[in-house]
Amino acid sequence: MKKCLIALSCCVAMVAMLAYAQNPDEGYQTAAVVSIEKVAVSAQHPENGDQYKIFMRMAGTVYGCRASAPAAVFIDWSPGKEYPAKLNDKVLLVKGPGGPVELNIFKKTPK
């Protein structure tokens, strides 16, 4: 009986360690959309028609970002919505509803 209890305890501990080690959100924090707007299309550069300017608040800092993606990627994004995000140098990697999105940071404002 004692051996079964010890074996069961070891198995539970190993499963817990494996679950902790496989955490997919490692390094991610919650970021909230402050504002999002589609950049106007220039007649000289119509290829830039899918450009967005997005401001995100994460850990007390507001990041001004630019992104280029189809409108379907940002359809559910609105001020106040929160998404997991990770800061990588000059890029904010956000796990949006349609998958990960890279936002290029052009401005950083502590708040």
N, C-alpha and C positions, 0 to 999 in steps of 0.2 A: 504494500500500500504506500509506504513511504517513498519507494523508488518511483512509483507511478506519479506521485505528486511532484517530485523533483523533476522528472522528465517533462511533465506538463508545464511546469514553471519555466523551464529552460526553453521549451518551444514557444511559449507566449512571449518571453523576452526576446527571442530571435525574430519573431514576426514583427514585434514593435520596433526593433532596431532597423529592420529592412524597410518598413513603412516610413520611418523617419528619414532614412538615407535616400529614399526615392522621392523626396518632396520636390515636385515640379516648379513650385513657386519660389525657390530659393533665390534670395536677392531681390525679390519683387516687393514693392510697397504699394499702398493704395494711392492713386492719383485721381483727382477730380477735374473734369472739364470746366474751365472758367468761361471760355468762349470759343466758338468755331465759326469761321466764315470762309466762303469760297472766294478765291482771288479772281478779280475780273479778268476776262480773256482779252488779250491785246490783239489787235488786227494784224500786227506785225509778227506775232508769235502765237498762232492758234494752237500749236502743239502743247502749250502750257495751260490748256483748258481744264486740267484736273488738279490744279494747285489749291491747297487749303492753308489757311493760317489758323493755328490752334494754340490756345493758351491753356496750360495744365498746371494745377497746384499739387505739389507733392512735398511732404515734410517741411511745410512752412516756406516754400519757395515757389514762385510762379515762373514757369518756363514758357517762353515764346517759341513756338515751333512752326516749321513749314513741312508739308507733306504733299506728295504727289501720288494719288491713287484714284481709282474710279469712285464715283459718287456712292455706289453700293457699299463701299467699305465704311463710309462715315454716316450712313443713313440713320442709324440709331444713336449717334453721338449728339448730345445736347448739354447745355450748361447744367452742372450739378451731378451728372452721371459719373460714377466712379469705376475705374478699371485698374487691374494690376499693372504696374509699370516698373521698369528697371532703368537706371541711369548708366549709360555707357559713354563716358567722355562727352562728346558733342551730340549724342543721339539718345533719345528717350524711346525705349522699346516698350510699347503698350500692347497688352493682350486684349484686343477688342473682340466684339461678338463675332466678327468674320475672320478672326485669326490675328496673328501678331502684325503690328504696324510700326514702322520706323519713322519717328518724328525727328527732323533735324533741328537742333536748338540754335536759335539766333539771338536769344535774349534771356537773361537770368535775373530775376528780381526777388531778393529776400523779403518776406512779409512777416 
